[in-house]
């Protein structure tokens, strides 16, 4: 099981190539030979990279959806649209498809700064300014040792807090 970690500031050149971070390459060493699949994230304005073995698992999950259910078909179409197999060149660069760059706030043919982050079994690619402008809320969960089974949930960007007890 992969557990990709790290945040890396990179640059996409005018041809849409990004130098893939060496530390991520090292984490992917045993699976990188199969390539990566890049696609739009369906929830956020970024691109998502899956090592091919992880993409195969996702694809198998998609295969469990009914081809006769319209909602399943619409979801599959939205999720799979744009998925592209990419590989690293001999210089460790990856060519991101121009058709996908706009989703992440990047323009084909225009150099830009980006942020590449390891996120468990996948990697996200963000336009640097887009990631900074819309950070996800950060939740901190603390165990209350005085009350077993009670957790303190703190959403740090608003200061709101709540106590939750698992069922």
C-alpha positions in Angstrom: 0.0 0.0 0.0 1.3 3.4 -1.0 1.5 6.3 1.4 2.8 9.2 -0.7 4.0 12.1 1.3 5.3 15.6 0.8 4.6 19.0 -0.7 6.9 20.2 -3.5 7.0 23.5 -5.3 7.6 23.0 -9.0 7.4 24.8 -12.3 5.5 23.8 -15.4 7.3 24.9 -18.6 5.7 26.3 -21.7 5.3 22.8 -23.2 3.3 21.6 -20.1 6.1 19.6 -18.6 6.7 19.5 -14.9 9.9 18.2 -13.3 8.6 15.4 -11.1 10.0 15.7 -7.6 12.9 13.3 -6.9 11.5 12.5 -3.4 8.2 11.4 -4.9 10.0 9.4 -7.6 11.8 7.6 -4.9 8.6 6.8 -3.0 7.1 5.5 -6.3 10.2 3.5 -7.3 8.6 0.1 -7.3 5.5 1.1 -9.3 6.7 4.0 -11.5 7.7 1.7 -14.4 4.0 1.2 -15.2 3.4 5.0 -15.5 0.9 7.3 -13.9 -2.7 8.2 -14.8 -3.5 11.9 -14.6 -7.0 13.2 -14.5 -9.2 16.1 -13.2 -10.2 15.9 -9.6 -14.0 15.8 -9.4 -14.2 17.8 -6.2 -11.3 20.3 -6.3 -9.7 22.5 -9.0 -6.6 20.4 -9.3 -5.2 17.4 -11.2 -4.8 14.0 -9.6 -2.1 11.5 -10.5 -2.5 7.8 -9.7 0.3 5.3 -10.0 -1.0 2.8 -12.6 -1.6 0.0 -10.0 -3.7 2.3 -8.0 -5.6 3.5 -11.1 -6.3 -0.2 -11.9 -8.0 -0.5 -8.4 -10.0 2.6 -9.0 -11.0 1.4 -12.5 -12.1 -1.9 -10.9 -14.3 0.0 -8.5 -15.8 1.8 -11.5 -16.5 -1.5 -13.1 -18.8 -2.4 -10.1 -21.2 0.4 -11.1 -24.2 -0.6 -13.2 -24.0 0.4 -16.9 -27.8 0.4 -16.9 -28.1 3.0 -14.2 -28.1 6.6 -15.6 -26.6 8.1 -12.4 -23.8 5.5 -12.4 -23.1 6.3 -16.1 -23.0 10.0 -15.5 -20.7 9.6 -12.6 -18.4 7.3 -14.5 -18.3 9.7 -17.4 -17.4 12.6 -15.2 -14.8 10.7 -13.3 -13.1 9.0 -16.2 -13.3 11.9 -18.7 -9.8 13.0 -19.5 -7.9 10.2 -17.8 -4.5 9.9 -19.5 -1.6 7.6 -19.1 1.6 9.6 -18.6 5.3 8.6 -18.2 8.4 10.4 -17.0 11.0 11.2 -19.7 14.7 10.6 -19.2 15.1 13.9 -17.4 12.3 13.1 -14.9 9.8 15.4 -16.5 6.1 14.6 -17.0 4.1 16.0 -19.8 0.6 17.1 -18.5 -2.1 17.1 -21.2 -3.1 20.6 -22.3 -6.8 19.6 -22.1 -6.4 19.0 -18.4 -4.3 22.0 -17.4 -7.1 24.5 -17.4 -9.0 22.5 -14.7 -6.1 23.2 -12.4 -5.9 26.9 -13.2 -2.9 26.4 -15.5 -2.6 27.4 -19.1 -1.2 25.4 -21.9 1.8 27.1 -23.5 2.3 29.4 -20.4 5.0 28.6 -17.8 3.6 28.6 -14.2 4.4 27.6 -10.6 2.6 24.6 -9.2 2.5 22.6 -6.1 2.7 18.8 -6.2 1.5 17.0 -3.1 1.6 13.3 -2.0 -1.8 12.3 -0.6 -1.8 8.7 0.4 -2.2 6.6 -2.8 -2.4 9.5 -5.1 -0.7 12.8 -6.0 -2.4 16.2 -6.5 -1.1 19.0 -8.8 -2.3 22.5 -8.0 -1.6 25.9 -9.5 0.4 27.6 -6.7 -1.9 30.6 -6.5 -5.1 28.4 -6.6 -3.9 26.3 -3.7 -2.9 29.3 -1.6 -6.2 31.1 -2.3 -8.5 28.2 -1.3 -7.0 26.0 1.3 -9.2 23.2 2.6 -10.3 23.6 6.3 -8.0 21.9 8.7 -9.6 19.8 11.4 -7.7 18.8 14.5 -9.1 15.8 16.4 -8.0 15.5 20.0 -8.8 12.5 22.2 -10.2 13.6 25.6 -8.4 11.2 28.0 -10.7 12.2 30.8 -13.7 10.9 28.9 -12.9 7.7 27.0 -14.6 7.5 23.6 -15.1 11.3 23.5 -13.2 13.4 20.8 -12.7 17.1 20.5 -13.1 18.3 17.0 -11.6 21.7 16.2 -12.0 23.4 12.8 -9.1 25.8 13.1 -10.0 28.2 10.4 -13.2 29.4 12.2 -12.4 28.6 15.8 -15.7 26.6 16.1 -15.4 23.4 18.0 -17.5 20.5 18.8 -17.4 17.3 20.8 -18.2 14.0 19.1 -18.8 10.6 20.4 -18.5 7.6 18.0 -21.5 5.4 17.8 
